[in-house]
Amino acid sequence: MKKIPLIILLLLLTNTLTFAQKYKIKFASLAPDGSTWMNVMRELDQTIRQETGGEVGFKIYPGGVAGDEKDVLRKIRLGQLHSAGFTGVGLGEIFSEVRIFDSPFLFRNYEEVDFIQKKFFDQFAKGFEEKGFILLGWADVGFVYVFSNSPVKKLDDMKKVKMWMWEGDFVAEATFKALSINPIPLSVINVMTALQTGMVNGVYTSPLAMIALQWFTKVKYMMKISLADAAGAVLISKRMFNKLPPEYQNILKTKSKEYLTKLMKLSREDNQRSIETLKKNGIKLVPAPPAEQMSQFYEAGKKARRMMAKKLYSLELVEEVEKSLIDYRKRSLIPKSKIPNNKSENLKIPKSK
């Protein structure tokens, strides 16, 4: 009996695996190949394939090759793509209420971000589903900071900065209006030129993006307090999701949440390392202002959220999120050993000094 050449066996095996994949999920992202984002998504893809016997898998389009977020959204609605990783801007095009997560000076640490995202997950998942999408998991970009050529120690200092604003972003517009700042709207691709010419001397983004975009070479200072947490999530069209058998739907949801949680952890670590890199490259961190001056920023954030309530979400949602955070902050003041195990017991919350 003649032996079959190895190359033919490999080709036969490849064809068998190809035909075994019944459900190909076409996924797009602006994140470049080789980034933490794409590495984790490829890990998720491999796990989904293993869990479904090769019947479900992603076809990944990284680095914006499928277009910007509005292009990707249009292609998903046409059925040319099925899934994507979106920032708050893209998410807001589908379900505007999610932009509450991008609002200024709302969160003070990642514990608060995680608490609110978990608390409101089902509520927002329902909102996305009504718009034709399934929320597979949060994947926020991380905290965004203000970078400038002069130190911003208080609100009045920020008013002197020629601040860039992402053109067409209503959240950024409302934020700077609440801060009494007149920003210069530009697309992201024009920011470097504007920094070089002095058209702007202040920008806002995550530390990791600051390095990737090379904007850090044109500024000197970074505010230590964050402007906002940049939202993000992975969605899949409901039309594609409904094609999957129920057991595969469950695998996709469960594993996506698991890996996207891992992605956020790694992204936060990337951003922290990026801050250290920025410091090594001469960027100076401006300390947070005293409490009485810090309150001015918090009040501006509160004002911005109410301005946006007229267009993006209800005032009731704003108040519900704010109240949840206030309760969480009060509860976090209690030592863990003093927190009752029985939820029906009354908690004695210490008054803030």
N, C-alpha and C positions, 0 to 999 in steps of 0.2 A: 504493500500500500504506500502510495506517494505521500511524503510529508508536505503539509501546507506551509509555505514560507511565512516567516514571522510577520512581515510587513502586511500580508493579506489578512492574517489573524487580527492584527491591530486595527486594520480598516473595517473589518467585519464587526469588531467590538465597538468601534466608534459609531458605526451606523446603527448598531443595536441600541446604544445609549441615546442616540439622537431620536430614534423612533419611540423610545420609551418615554420621552418627555411629552406628555399630552398638553401641559399647560405652561406656556412660555409667557412670563410676566415682563414686559418691556419697561424698564426702569430708567429714569433720567435724573441727573443731578448736576449742579454747577461745580461741585467739588471735584478737584483734579484727581486723576488716577494716581495711586501711590500715597494719597492722603489718608489720615486716620479714618475719615468718613468712608472712603471707598474700600479700605482694607476691612473694616467691620461689615460693610454691606456684602463684600465677597464671602466673608465668613458665614454670614446669615444665609447667603445663597447656597453654599455648600451644605449647611445643616438642613435647610429645607429640602434639598435634593435627597439627602440621606434619609430623612424622616418620611419622605413620600416615595421611596423606591425609584427616584429619578423622574417621577411624573410631573413634578412642579419645580420650576427654577426661574431665576431672573436672567434676562438679557440686559446687561448694564451699559448705559450710555453716559460716561462721566465727562467732566470738564466743560460742560455747556455745549457739547457737540449737537445736542437736540434743540439748542436755542435757550433764550432766557426763560424765566419762570412763566411769563405770559404765553410764550410760544409753546412751552411744554404743556401748560394747562389746556391750550387750544387743541393740541394734538391728542391729549387724553380724551377730551370731549368728542373728538372725531374718531377715536378708537385706534389711532396710529401708535399711541403709547398707552400704558395702563397704570403706571405708578411713578412716583417721584418724591424726592426729598425737597421740601419747600422751606424757605425762610418765612418770617411773619408777613412779608409783603405778598408773597404768592398765596399763603394761607388766607390772607384777608380778602383776596379776590374771590375766594370760594365762600368763606364764612367770616364776615367782618368782625364778629364778636371776639374772635381769637386775638385781635390786636390789643386787647386789654393787657395781654402778657408783655407787650412791647412798650407799655406806657412808662413814662419817666419816673424815676425815684420810687417805684412801687416796691421792689424787692431790695433787701439789704444783704442777703447772703444766699447761697445755693440751697440751704436747708429750707428757706422760705419758698424758693422756686419749686422744689420737689414737693413740698406740702400742698401748695396750691394746684400744681399740675395733677397730682394724684386725686385731690378732693374734687376737682372739676372735670376729670377725664371723661366720665360717663356722660355728663351734660354736653360737653363739646363733641364727643363722639356721635351723639344723637344729632347734633346740629350739622355736622359734616355729612352724616348719612342722609339727612333730609335734602342735602345738596348733591347727592349722588356719589359720595366718597366714603370709604371706610378708613378711620384713623387707626393706623397700625402702631403708632407710638410717638411720643415727643422726642425731639432731637434738637434742643435749642442750641444756638450758636455760642452762647455764653455772654458774660457781662461785657457791655460796651462802655468805653471810656472816652473822655474828651482829651485830645492831644492838641497842643498849641505852641506858639513861639514865645508866649509870655505866660508866666505862672498865673493860674486861676485859683486864688485862695478863697474868694467869696463871689457872690452873685454879681456884684458890680464889676468885678474883673472880667467875667465872661461877656458882659455887655460891650467890652472894648475889643473883643476878638472878632476878626472877619471870618465868621463861621460858615463852613460849607453845610449844605443840606441836600440830602438825596432828592433829586428832582422828582416831583409827583408823589412823594410820600406824605400823606396827610398826617400821620402820627408825628413825624419829624416837624412838620409845619406847626402843628398845635403845640408841640413841646417847646419850640423856640419862641412862639408867640406868648406862651405862659411865662417864659423867662424874660420877656420884653427884649428879645434879640431879633434882629432882622438878618436872617441868614442869606447866603448866596446859593440858589438852587443850581445844581449841576449833576450830570450823569456821573456815575462812578468812574468811567473811563477818562473823564476830563479833569479829575481832581488833581492828579500829579502835575499836570501843566499849570493848573491854577495855583498850586503851592509853589511851583518854580518861579512864576511871574509875580507872586505876591498878591494875586487876586483874592486868595483866601490864606489865612494863617492859622486856621483851626479846623480840625476834623473830628469825627467820632467813629469808632469801630472797635472791634475786639483786638486784643494784643496780637493774636495769631495772624489776623488779617492785616494788621498794621505792618507786619514784617513781610507777608506775602506780597502786598501791594507796593512795598518799598516806600511808603509814605513817611516812615519814621526818619528817613534821611533828610527830611525838610522841616522837622519840628524839634523842639527842645524839651517840652514838658508834657507830663501826663497827670491828670487828676487822679488821686488815689481813690476817691469815691466814684462809683460807677453811675453812668447816666441811665442805663436800663439793662435789662436782660433781653437779648435778641432771641425771639421765639423761633422754633423750627419743628418740623414734624414730617413723618413719612405717611403718605396717603396712597391708597389704591382705589381705582374706580369701582364703584359698586357693581357695575355691569360685568367687569372681569372677575371680581370676587365671587359673584353669584354663580359663575361657571364652575367653580371648584366644588368638589364633593364636600359635605359638611365636615368630615374628619380632616380634610386638607385645609379648610378654612380655619379650623381650630389650631392646627399646627402653625399656619402662617401667622395668626394673631399672637399665639403664645410665644413663639420663637422671635418674632419681630420685636415684641415688647422687651424680651430678655436682652437681645443684642443692641437695641437702641438705648437701653439703660446703660449698657456697657459703653456705647459710643459717647454718651454724654459725660460719663466719668472720664474717659480718655481725652475728650475735647477740653474739659476743664483743666486737666493736667497739662495739656498742650498750651493752653492759654497762660497758665501759671509759669511754665518754663519760658514762654515768650516774654513775659514781664521781666524776667531775669536777663534775657537776651537784650531786651531794649535798654535796660539799665547799664549793661556792659557796653552798649553802643552809645552811651552818653545821654540817654533820656533820663531826666530828673523827675522823680515822683513828688507831686505837690501834696503835702499832708491834708487830711480832711479838716475843714474849718471847725471852729468851736460850735458847740451845740446850738447856741442862739442863732448863729449864722446858717448852720446846717438846716435849721427849721425853715429857712426861706426857700431852700431847694425842695424840701418835702411839700411845702405849701404850693409851690409852683407845679409840682407833679400832680397834686390833688386838683389844682385848677385845670391843668391840661386834660386830665381824665374826664372832667365834666364838659370841657369844650368838645371832646371827641364823642361824648355820649349823644350829641346831636346828630352824628353821622354814622358812627360805627357800631355802637352797642347801646343797650339801655342803661339808664341811671341806676336801675335796680341791680344790674349785674355789677356795676362799679362799686356800689355800696356793699353788696354781698361779699365781693373779693376783699375789699378794704376791711370789713368787719372780721372776716375769717383770719386775716393777717394780724389784726389787733389782738384777737383772742389767742392766736398761736404765740405771739410775742409775750403775752402775759403768762401763758402756760409755761413757756420756756424759762421763765424766771424761777419756777419752782424746782428745787432739787429733785431728781428722779426718785429718790427714796421717800419723798413726801407726797408723791402723786398717788392718789387712791387707786387700787386695782378695780374697785367697783365703780363703774361709770355713773351710777346713780347717786354716788356720794357728792356732796357739794365741795367744790374746790375753793379754797381760800386763796385768792390771788393777791399777792403783795402789791401795794401801790407803788407806781414808778416814782423815783425820787426826782 
